[in-house]
Amino acid sequence: MTAAPSPAPSTAAPQNYLGGIGLRLLAMVSLSLMFVLVKYIDAAGIHIVESLFWRQAL
């Protein structure tokens, strides 16, 4: 009897689950902050066209 050949080492990149979760949380926080700022700008009486101009300019 011969021993079964050992599987070849994986060449795939290692998974970084915590990094992925962190990026997902950062994206959610950023989107939430953007929504809050848009509501604040609207409450301050700034016109939507002016808001869009500065958002695209920056």
mmCIF file of the N, C-alpha and C atoms, coordinates in Angstrom:
data_MODEL
# 
_entry.id   MODEL 
# 
loop_
_atom_site.group_PDB 
_atom_site.id 
_atom_site.type_symbol 
_atom_site.label_atom_id 
_atom_site.label_alt_id 
_atom_site.label_comp_id 
_atom_site.label_asym_id 
_atom_site.label_entity_id 
_atom_site.label_seq_id 
_atom_site.pdbx_PDB_ins_code 
_atom_site.Cartn_x 
_atom_site.Cartn_y 
_atom_site.Cartn_z 
_atom_site.occupancy 
_atom_site.B_iso_or_equiv 
_atom_site.pdbx_formal_charge 
_atom_site.auth_seq_id 
_atom_site.auth_comp_id 
_atom_site.auth_asym_id 
_atom_site.auth_atom_id 
_atom_site.pdbx_PDB_model_num 
ATOM 1   N N  . MET A 1 1  ? 0.839   -1.180 0.000  1.00 0.00 ? 1  MET A N  1 
ATOM 2   C CA . MET A 1 1  ? 0.000   0.000  0.000  1.00 0.00 ? 1  MET A CA 1 
ATOM 3   C C  . MET A 1 1  ? 0.881   1.240  0.000  1.00 0.00 ? 1  MET A C  1 
ATOM 4   N N  . THR A 1 2  ? 0.450   2.207  -0.753 1.00 0.00 ? 2  THR A N  1 
ATOM 5   C CA . THR A 1 2  ? 1.174   3.473  -0.787 1.00 0.00 ? 2  THR A CA 1 
ATOM 6   C C  . THR A 1 2  ? 0.338   4.546  -0.119 1.00 0.00 ? 2  THR A C  1 
ATOM 7   N N  . ALA A 1 3  ? 1.003   5.507  0.426  1.00 0.00 ? 3  ALA A N  1 
ATOM 8   C CA . ALA A 1 3  ? 0.313   6.614  1.091  1.00 0.00 ? 3  ALA A CA 1 
ATOM 9   C C  . ALA A 1 3  ? -0.308  7.527  0.044  1.00 0.00 ? 3  ALA A C  1 
ATOM 10  N N  . ALA A 1 4  ? -1.461  8.075  0.378  1.00 0.00 ? 4  ALA A N  1 
ATOM 11  C CA . ALA A 1 4  ? -2.135  9.004  -0.532 1.00 0.00 ? 4  ALA A CA 1 
ATOM 12  C C  . ALA A 1 4  ? -1.285  10.263 -0.661 1.00 0.00 ? 4  ALA A C  1 
ATOM 13  N N  . PRO A 1 5  ? -1.206  10.810 -1.870 1.00 0.00 ? 5  PRO A N  1 
ATOM 14  C CA . PRO A 1 5  ? -0.405  12.033 -2.037 1.00 0.00 ? 5  PRO A CA 1 
ATOM 15  C C  . PRO A 1 5  ? -1.014  13.183 -1.242 1.00 0.00 ? 5  PRO A C  1 
ATOM 16  N N  . SER A 1 6  ? -0.163  13.972 -0.649 1.00 0.00 ? 6  SER A N  1 
ATOM 17  C CA . SER A 1 6  ? -0.654  15.109 0.128  1.00 0.00 ? 6  SER A CA 1 
ATOM 18  C C  . SER A 1 6  ? -1.160  16.185 -0.827 1.00 0.00 ? 6  SER A C  1 
ATOM 19  N N  . PRO A 1 7  ? -2.201  16.907 -0.422 1.00 0.00 ? 7  PRO A N  1 
ATOM 20  C CA . PRO A 1 7  ? -2.737  17.952 -1.312 1.00 0.00 ? 7  PRO A CA 1 
ATOM 21  C C  . PRO A 1 7  ? -1.711  19.067 -1.518 1.00 0.00 ? 7  PRO A C  1 
ATOM 22  N N  . ALA A 1 8  ? -1.763  19.652 -2.691 1.00 0.00 ? 8  ALA A N  1 
ATOM 23  C CA . ALA A 1 8  ? -0.841  20.739 -3.013 1.00 0.00 ? 8  ALA A CA 1 
ATOM 24  C C  . ALA A 1 8  ? -1.154  21.948 -2.140 1.00 0.00 ? 8  ALA A C  1 
ATOM 25  N N  . PRO A 1 9  ? -0.147  22.692 -1.750 1.00 0.00 ? 9  PRO A N  1 
ATOM 26  C CA . PRO A 1 9  ? -0.418  23.894 -0.941 1.00 0.00 ? 9  PRO A CA 1 
ATOM 27  C C  . PRO A 1 9  ? -1.245  24.900 -1.745 1.00 0.00 ? 9  PRO A C  1 
ATOM 28  N N  . SER A 1 10 ? -2.126  25.556 -1.051 1.00 0.00 ? 10 SER A N  1 
ATOM 29  C CA . SER A 1 10 ? -3.016  26.525 -1.697 1.00 0.00 ? 10 SER A CA 1 
ATOM 30  C C  . SER A 1 10 ? -2.238  27.774 -2.104 1.00 0.00 ? 10 SER A C  1 
ATOM 31  N N  . THR A 1 11 ? -2.525  28.253 -3.305 1.00 0.00 ? 11 THR A N  1 
ATOM 32  C CA . THR A 1 11 ? -1.878  29.481 -3.777 1.00 0.00 ? 11 THR A CA 1 
ATOM 33  C C  . THR A 1 11 ? -2.797  30.685 -3.641 1.00 0.00 ? 11 THR A C  1 
ATOM 34  N N  . ALA A 1 12 ? -3.993  30.467 -3.100 1.00 0.00 ? 12 ALA A N  1 
ATOM 35  C CA . ALA A 1 12 ? -4.936  31.573 -2.936 1.00 0.00 ? 12 ALA A CA 1 
ATOM 36  C C  . ALA A 1 12 ? -4.471  32.491 -1.806 1.00 0.00 ? 12 ALA A C  1 
ATOM 37  N N  . ALA A 1 13 ? -4.832  33.744 -1.923 1.00 0.00 ? 13 ALA A N  1 
ATOM 38  C CA . ALA A 1 13 ? -4.489  34.719 -0.887 1.00 0.00 ? 13 ALA A CA 1 
ATOM 39  C C  . ALA A 1 13 ? -5.257  34.388 0.388  1.00 0.00 ? 13 ALA A C  1 
ATOM 40  N N  . PRO A 1 14 ? -4.676  34.631 1.545  1.00 0.00 ? 14 PRO A N  1 
ATOM 41  C CA . PRO A 1 14 ? -5.381  34.350 2.799  1.00 0.00 ? 14 PRO A CA 1 
ATOM 42  C C  . PRO A 1 14 ? -6.576  35.286 2.968  1.00 0.00 ? 14 PRO A C  1 
ATOM 43  N N  . GLN A 1 15 ? -7.610  34.760 3.601  1.00 0.00 ? 15 GLN A N  1 
ATOM 44  C CA . GLN A 1 15 ? -8.818  35.548 3.838  1.00 0.00 ? 15 GLN A CA 1 
ATOM 45  C C  . GLN A 1 15 ? -8.602  36.457 5.042  1.00 0.00 ? 15 GLN A C  1 
ATOM 46  N N  . ASN A 1 16 ? -9.098  37.689 4.938  1.00 0.00 ? 16 ASN A N  1 
ATOM 47  C CA . ASN A 1 16 ? -9.001  38.640 6.039  1.00 0.00 ? 16 ASN A CA 1 
ATOM 48  C C  . ASN A 1 16 ? -10.419 39.071 6.396  1.00 0.00 ? 16 ASN A C  1 
ATOM 49  N N  . TYR A 1 17 ? -11.075 38.255 7.220  1.00 0.00 ? 17 TYR A N  1 
ATOM 50  C CA . TYR A 1 17 ? -12.477 38.495 7.540  1.00 0.00 ? 17 TYR A CA 1 
ATOM 51  C C  . TYR A 1 17 ? -12.671 39.774 8.346  1.00 0.00 ? 17 TYR A C  1 
ATOM 52  N N  . LEU A 1 18 ? -11.799 40.015 9.309  1.00 0.00 ? 18 LEU A N  1 
ATOM 53  C CA . LEU A 1 18 ? -11.962 41.218 10.135 1.00 0.00 ? 18 LEU A CA 1 
ATOM 54  C C  . LEU A 1 18 ? -11.763 42.486 9.314  1.00 0.00 ? 18 LEU A C  1 
ATOM 55  N N  . GLY A 1 19 ? -10.852 42.449 8.360  1.00 0.00 ? 19 GLY A N  1 
ATOM 56  C CA . GLY A 1 19 ? -10.664 43.608 7.486  1.00 0.00 ? 19 GLY A CA 1 
ATOM 57  C C  . GLY A 1 19 ? -11.901 43.875 6.647  1.00 0.00 ? 19 GLY A C  1 
ATOM 58  N N  . GLY A 1 20 ? -12.521 42.813 6.145  1.00 0.00 ? 20 GLY A N  1 
ATOM 59  C CA . GLY A 1 20 ? -13.742 42.965 5.353  1.00 0.00 ? 20 GLY A CA 1 
ATOM 60  C C  . GLY A 1 20 ? -14.895 43.502 6.179  1.00 0.00 ? 20 GLY A C  1 
ATOM 61  N N  . ILE A 1 21 ? -15.027 42.993 7.394  1.00 0.00 ? 21 ILE A N  1 
ATOM 62  C CA . ILE A 1 21 ? -16.082 43.483 8.284  1.00 0.00 ? 21 ILE A CA 1 
ATOM 63  C C  . ILE A 1 21 ? -15.831 44.949 8.629  1.00 0.00 ? 21 ILE A C  1 
ATOM 64  N N  . GLY A 1 22 ? -14.570 45.286 8.875  1.00 0.00 ? 22 GLY A N  1 
ATOM 65  C CA . GLY A 1 22 ? -14.229 46.676 9.191  1.00 0.00 ? 22 GLY A CA 1 
ATOM 66  C C  . GLY A 1 22 ? -14.546 47.618 8.043  1.00 0.00 ? 22 GLY A C  1 
ATOM 67  N N  . LEU A 1 23 ? -14.226 47.194 6.817  1.00 0.00 ? 23 LEU A N  1 
ATOM 68  C CA . LEU A 1 23 ? -14.542 48.037 5.657  1.00 0.00 ? 23 LEU A CA 1 
ATOM 69  C C  . LEU A 1 23 ? -16.045 48.193 5.480  1.00 0.00 ? 23 LEU A C  1 
ATOM 70  N N  . ARG A 1 24 ? -16.802 47.130 5.717  1.00 0.00 ? 24 ARG A N  1 
ATOM 71  C CA . ARG A 1 24 ? -18.258 47.210 5.600  1.00 0.00 ? 24 ARG A CA 1 
ATOM 72  C C  . ARG A 1 24 ? -18.821 48.176 6.636  1.00 0.00 ? 24 ARG A C  1 
ATOM 73  N N  . LEU A 1 25 ? -18.315 48.104 7.877  1.00 0.00 ? 25 LEU A N  1 
ATOM 74  C CA . LEU A 1 25 ? -18.778 49.023 8.918  1.00 0.00 ? 25 LEU A CA 1 
ATOM 75  C C  . LEU A 1 25 ? -18.399 50.465 8.601  1.00 0.00 ? 25 LEU A C  1 
ATOM 76  N N  . LEU A 1 26 ? -17.195 50.669 8.079  1.00 0.00 ? 26 LEU A N  1 
ATOM 77  C CA . LEU A 1 26 ? -16.762 52.013 7.698  1.00 0.00 ? 26 LEU A CA 1 
ATOM 78  C C  . LEU A 1 26 ? -17.645 52.574 6.588  1.00 0.00 ? 26 LEU A C  1 
ATOM 79  N N  . ALA A 1 27 ? -18.021 51.743 5.635  1.00 0.00 ? 27 ALA A N  1 
ATOM 80  C CA . ALA A 1 27 ? -18.904 52.191 4.558  1.00 0.00 ? 27 ALA A CA 1 
ATOM 81  C C  . ALA A 1 27 ? -20.277 52.575 5.107  1.00 0.00 ? 27 ALA A C  1 
ATOM 82  N N  . MET A 1 28 ? -20.802 51.784 6.046  1.00 0.00 ? 28 MET A N  1 
ATOM 83  C CA . MET A 1 28 ? -22.112 52.098 6.618  1.00 0.00 ? 28 MET A CA 1 
ATOM 84  C C  . MET A 1 28 ? -22.072 53.395 7.419  1.00 0.00 ? 28 MET A C  1 
ATOM 85  N N  . VAL A 1 29 ? -21.010 53.599 8.183  1.00 0.00 ? 29 VAL A N  1 
ATOM 86  C CA . VAL A 1 29 ? -20.877 54.829 8.969  1.00 0.00 ? 29 VAL A CA 1 
ATOM 87  C C  . VAL A 1 29 ? -20.739 56.033 8.043  1.00 0.00 ? 29 VAL A C  1 
ATOM 88  N N  . SER A 1 30 ? -19.964 55.888 6.975  1.00 0.00 ? 30 SER A N  1 
ATOM 89  C CA . SER A 1 30 ? -19.779 56.994 6.025  1.00 0.00 ? 30 SER A CA 1 
ATOM 90  C C  . SER A 1 30 ? -21.090 57.362 5.349  1.00 0.00 ? 30 SER A C  1 
ATOM 91  N N  . LEU A 1 31 ? -21.849 56.357 4.942  1.00 0.00 ? 31 LEU A N  1 
ATOM 92  C CA . LEU A 1 31 ? -23.132 56.617 4.291  1.00 0.00 ? 31 LEU A CA 1 
ATOM 93  C C  . LEU A 1 31 ? -24.108 57.270 5.265  1.00 0.00 ? 31 LEU A C  1 
ATOM 94  N N  . SER A 1 32 ? -24.131 56.800 6.499  1.00 0.00 ? 32 SER A N  1 
ATOM 95  C CA . SER A 1 32 ? -25.006 57.399 7.510  1.00 0.00 ? 32 SER A CA 1 
ATOM 96  C C  . SER A 1 32 ? -24.624 58.849 7.774  1.00 0.00 ? 32 SER A C  1 
ATOM 97  N N  . LEU A 1 33 ? -23.331 59.122 7.859  1.00 0.00 ? 33 LEU A N  1 
ATOM 98  C CA . LEU A 1 33 ? -22.868 60.493 8.070  1.00 0.00 ? 33 LEU A CA 1 
ATOM 99  C C  . LEU A 1 33 ? -23.265 61.390 6.899  1.00 0.00 ? 33 LEU A C  1 
ATOM 100 N N  . MET A 1 34 ? -23.178 60.865 5.684  1.00 0.00 ? 34 MET A N  1 
ATOM 101 C CA . MET A 1 34 ? -23.573 61.654 4.525  1.00 0.00 ? 34 MET A CA 1 
ATOM 102 C C  . MET A 1 34 ? -25.067 61.991 4.586  1.00 0.00 ? 34 MET A C  1 
ATOM 103 N N  . PHE A 1 35 ? -25.904 61.015 4.973  1.00 0.00 ? 35 PHE A N  1 
ATOM 104 C CA . PHE A 1 35 ? -27.337 61.275 5.082  1.00 0.00 ? 35 PHE A CA 1 
ATOM 105 C C  . PHE A 1 35 ? -27.628 62.330 6.142  1.00 0.00 ? 35 PHE A C  1 
ATOM 106 N N  . VAL A 1 36 ? -26.920 62.265 7.266  1.00 0.00 ? 36 VAL A N  1 
ATOM 107 C CA . VAL A 1 36 ? -27.110 63.254 8.332  1.00 0.00 ? 36 VAL A CA 1 
ATOM 108 C C  . VAL A 1 36 ? -26.716 64.641 7.837  1.00 0.00 ? 36 VAL A C  1 
ATOM 109 N N  . LEU A 1 37 ? -25.597 64.741 7.138  1.00 0.00 ? 37 LEU A N  1 
ATOM 110 C CA . LEU A 1 37 ? -25.155 66.040 6.626  1.00 0.00 ? 37 LEU A CA 1 
ATOM 111 C C  . LEU A 1 37 ? -26.127 66.603 5.596  1.00 0.00 ? 37 LEU A C  1 
ATOM 112 N N  . VAL A 1 38 ? -26.690 65.760 4.749  1.00 0.00 ? 38 VAL A N  1 
ATOM 113 C CA . VAL A 1 38 ? -27.664 66.227 3.758  1.00 0.00 ? 38 VAL A CA 1 
ATOM 114 C C  . VAL A 1 38 ? -28.902 66.764 4.458  1.00 0.00 ? 38 VAL A C  1 
ATOM 115 N N  . LYS A 1 39 ? -29.368 66.066 5.499  1.00 0.00 ? 39 LYS A N  1 
ATOM 116 C CA . LYS A 1 39 ? -30.533 66.555 6.249  1.00 0.00 ? 39 LYS A CA 1 
ATOM 117 C C  . LYS A 1 39 ? -30.210 67.878 6.952  1.00 0.00 ? 39 LYS A C  1 
ATOM 118 N N  . TYR A 1 40 ? -29.009 67.993 7.505  1.00 0.00 ? 40 TYR A N  1 
ATOM 119 C CA . TYR A 1 40 ? -28.603 69.222 8.185  1.00 0.00 ? 40 TYR A CA 1 
ATOM 120 C C  . TYR A 1 40 ? -28.536 70.383 7.201  1.00 0.00 ? 40 TYR A C  1 
ATOM 121 N N  . ILE A 1 41 ? -27.971 70.141 6.032  1.00 0.00 ? 41 ILE A N  1 
ATOM 122 C CA . ILE A 1 41 ? -27.863 71.188 5.014  1.00 0.00 ? 41 ILE A CA 1 
ATOM 123 C C  . ILE A 1 41 ? -29.246 71.626 4.556  1.00 0.00 ? 41 ILE A C  1 
ATOM 124 N N  . ASP A 1 42 ? -30.158 70.663 4.401  1.00 0.00 ? 42 ASP A N  1 
ATOM 125 C CA . ASP A 1 42 ? -31.525 71.006 3.998  1.00 0.00 ? 42 ASP A CA 1 
ATOM 126 C C  . ASP A 1 42 ? -32.208 71.843 5.081  1.00 0.00 ? 42 ASP A C  1 
ATOM 127 N N  . ALA A 1 43 ? -31.992 71.485 6.343  1.00 0.00 ? 43 ALA A N  1 
ATOM 128 C CA . ALA A 1 43 ? -32.606 72.239 7.443  1.00 0.00 ? 43 ALA A CA 1 
ATOM 129 C C  . ALA A 1 43 ? -32.009 73.635 7.563  1.00 0.00 ? 43 ALA A C  1 
ATOM 130 N N  . ALA A 1 44 ? -30.760 73.804 7.124  1.00 0.00 ? 44 ALA A N  1 
ATOM 131 C CA . ALA A 1 44 ? -30.112 75.112 7.195  1.00 0.00 ? 44 ALA A CA 1 
ATOM 132 C C  . ALA A 1 44 ? -30.605 76.053 6.100  1.00 0.00 ? 44 ALA A C  1 
ATOM 133 N N  . GLY A 1 45 ? -31.365 75.535 5.142  1.00 0.00 ? 45 GLY A N  1 
ATOM 134 C CA . GLY A 1 45 ? -31.937 76.384 4.104  1.00 0.00 ? 45 GLY A CA 1 
ATOM 135 C C  . GLY A 1 45 ? -31.062 76.552 2.883  1.00 0.00 ? 45 GLY A C  1 
ATOM 136 N N  . ILE A 1 46 ? -30.053 75.730 2.731  1.00 0.00 ? 46 ILE A N  1 
ATOM 137 C CA . ILE A 1 46 ? -29.188 75.821 1.552  1.00 0.00 ? 46 ILE A CA 1 
ATOM 138 C C  . ILE A 1 46 ? -29.878 75.121 0.387  1.00 0.00 ? 46 ILE A C  1 
ATOM 139 N N  . HIS A 1 47 ? -29.900 75.772 -0.767 1.00 0.00 ? 47 HIS A N  1 
ATOM 140 C CA . HIS A 1 47 ? -30.585 75.231 -1.938 1.00 0.00 ? 47 HIS A CA 1 
ATOM 141 C C  . HIS A 1 47 ? -29.879 73.973 -2.436 1.00 0.00 ? 47 HIS A C  1 
ATOM 142 N N  . ILE A 1 48 ? -30.659 73.053 -2.992 1.00 0.00 ? 48 ILE A N  1 
ATOM 143 C CA . ILE A 1 48 ? -30.120 71.769 -3.430 1.00 0.00 ? 48 ILE A CA 1 
ATOM 144 C C  . ILE A 1 48 ? -29.067 71.929 -4.529 1.00 0.00 ? 48 ILE A C  1 
ATOM 145 N N  . VAL A 1 49 ? -29.235 72.915 -5.410 1.00 0.00 ? 49 VAL A N  1 
ATOM 146 C CA . VAL A 1 49 ? -28.270 73.121 -6.496 1.00 0.00 ? 49 VAL A CA 1 
ATOM 147 C C  . VAL A 1 49 ? -26.920 73.552 -5.924 1.00 0.00 ? 49 VAL A C  1 
ATOM 148 N N  . GLU A 1 50 ? -26.948 74.434 -4.932 1.00 0.00 ? 50 GLU A N  1 
ATOM 149 C CA . GLU A 1 50 ? -25.699 74.860 -4.301 1.00 0.00 ? 50 GLU A CA 1 
ATOM 150 C C  . GLU A 1 50 ? -25.031 73.690 -3.577 1.00 0.00 ? 50 GLU A C  1 
ATOM 151 N N  . SER A 1 51 ? -25.831 72.895 -2.908 1.00 0.00 ? 51 SER A N  1 
ATOM 152 C CA . SER A 1 51 ? -25.297 71.719 -2.226 1.00 0.00 ? 51 SER A CA 1 
ATOM 153 C C  . SER A 1 51 ? -24.653 70.751 -3.212 1.00 0.00 ? 51 SER A C  1 
ATOM 154 N N  . LEU A 1 52 ? -25.306 70.505 -4.336 1.00 0.00 ? 52 LEU A N  1 
ATOM 155 C CA . LEU A 1 52 ? -24.748 69.611 -5.354 1.00 0.00 ? 52 LEU A CA 1 
ATOM 156 C C  . LEU A 1 52 ? -23.463 70.178 -5.947 1.00 0.00 ? 52 LEU A C  1 
ATOM 157 N N  . PHE A 1 53 ? -23.426 71.491 -6.156 1.00 0.00 ? 53 PHE A N  1 
ATOM 158 C CA . PHE A 1 53 ? -22.220 72.109 -6.705 1.00 0.00 ? 53 PHE A CA 1 
ATOM 159 C C  . PHE A 1 53 ? -21.027 71.868 -5.796 1.00 0.00 ? 53 PHE A C  1 
ATOM 160 N N  . TRP A 1 54 ? -21.184 72.170 -4.513 1.00 0.00 ? 54 TRP A N  1 
ATOM 161 C CA . TRP A 1 54 ? -20.056 72.032 -3.594 1.00 0.00 ? 54 TRP A CA 1 
ATOM 162 C C  . TRP A 1 54 ? -19.688 70.575 -3.364 1.00 0.00 ? 54 TRP A C  1 
ATOM 163 N N  . ARG A 1 55 ? -20.685 69.692 -3.400 1.00 0.00 ? 55 ARG A N  1 
ATOM 164 C CA . ARG A 1 55 ? -20.384 68.271 -3.222 1.00 0.00 ? 55 ARG A CA 1 
ATOM 165 C C  . ARG A 1 55 ? -19.551 67.742 -4.383 1.00 0.00 ? 55 ARG A C  1 
ATOM 166 N N  . GLN A 1 56 ? -19.835 68.206 -5.594 1.00 0.00 ? 56 GLN A N  1 
ATOM 167 C CA . GLN A 1 56 ? -19.067 67.765 -6.760 1.00 0.00 ? 56 GLN A CA 1 
ATOM 168 C C  . GLN A 1 56 ? -17.719 68.479 -6.843 1.00 0.00 ? 56 GLN A C  1 
ATOM 169 N N  . ALA A 1 57 ? -17.660 69.712 -6.376 1.00 0.00 ? 57 ALA A N  1 
ATOM 170 C CA . ALA A 1 57 ? -16.419 70.477 -6.458 1.00 0.00 ? 57 ALA A CA 1 
ATOM 171 C C  . ALA A 1 57 ? -15.367 69.943 -5.482 1.00 0.00 ? 57 ALA A C  1 
ATOM 172 N N  . LEU A 1 58 ? -15.818 69.450 -4.356 1.00 0.00 ? 58 LEU A N  1 
ATOM 173 C CA . LEU A 1 58 ? -14.869 68.945 -3.358 1.00 0.00 ? 58 LEU A CA 1 
ATOM 174 C C  . LEU A 1 58 ? -14.590 67.510 -3.639 1.00 0.00 ? 58 LEU A C  1 
# 
